[in-house]
Amino acid sequence: MIQLQENPWALGNTAKDIPYLFKVLSVNQALSIQAHPDKSAAKRLHKDFPHIYKDDNHKPEMAIALTHFEALCQFRPMDQIIDHITHVEEFRLLVDSSVAMALVDFKDLASLRAFFRAMIYCDPDKATSALESLRSRLGAQRESLSALDALVLRLNEQYPNDIGAFSPYLLNYVVLEPGDAVFLGANEPHAYLSGECVECMAGSDNVVRAGLTPKFIDKATLVDMLTYTVGSPPVQRGKQVDAHLTQYSSPVPEFQVQRMNLPPSTTYDLAAATGPSILLVLEGQGTANVHGATTHDVGTGQVFFVPAGHAITFKSRQDETLVVYRSSPNENVQE
């Protein structure tokens, strides 16, 4: 950060900081069900509860699978939720029967919101009893469970007595294969369950948790902030720019991600970005020459910062494929 403060030109037309966070996640046990507030809510929460919500920014994010990757994303199509309420007794009995039947009868977002609120505020003893009953029933059928019920049982075992184990009955269970990506907008519930991914997001630490966690759950904020949009989240494979470059665009200005895949003994010119870039060498070895300056050796696991306006020439070794991910501000979306 000191170098950026001393060299603001490196940020290009970006404000005063790198607007995104770029990371690799390796998920062995399900991470918490969570959502991130939009900018309006983030400003309000940061002002009212700065000890919990550390900044006033939103946090949309994108996950690009590196391996077989499991996630929960967004509320399911309404007919699927109704089917689970109808056929999974433990799930239905978490809430008052009038709340459950209202959702079955009206099938609207207001009824879904009321059902979710009742579930989140369910009496802990009632929730524990329902989870124990569910765990016992599914455990006895372990060899013949559907993928969804097997997931519910797995979450129940990873997080005993956590009501979040019921969440697959409400949220889409998404399985990504390498190269698949999903974008998660503000105010949408999600959880990463297993696998490895590259993740890019707007620069923020604001998290509102819903379950599968021992950490604080801000129930009131969670219920109020969610969009309750139902349907399957779009999974993208990225846009093939040329033979070696795939671009994963987002609908927000803070970030986009590119994947460069070079076969052995290949030279490739990666065009300059108008904003700051972070490069992650995921696989292989080779060289990189930035803006016609010194040539550097690059290899698996290395991370580089590249100033705005600097093109990079890569060359893979003669015996290895070179795979590099680059994050940068989204040049196709303006604030």
ABEGO torsion letter per residue (X at the ends): XAAAAABAAAAEABBABBABBBBBBBBABBBBBBBBBBAAAAAAAAAABAAABABABBBBBBBBBABBBBBBBEBBBAAAAAAAAAABAAAAAABBAAAAAAAAAAGBAAAAAAAAAAAAABBAAAAAAAAAAAAAAAAAAAAABBAAAAAAAAAAAABBGBAAAAAAAABBBBBBBBGBBBBBBBGBBBBBABEBBBBBBBBBABBBBAEGBABBBBAAAAAAABAGBBEBBBBBAEBBABAABBBBBBABAABBBBBBBBBBGBBBBBBBBABBBBBBBABEBEBBBBGGBBBBBBBBGBBBBBBBGBBBBBBBBAABBBBBBBBBBBAABBX
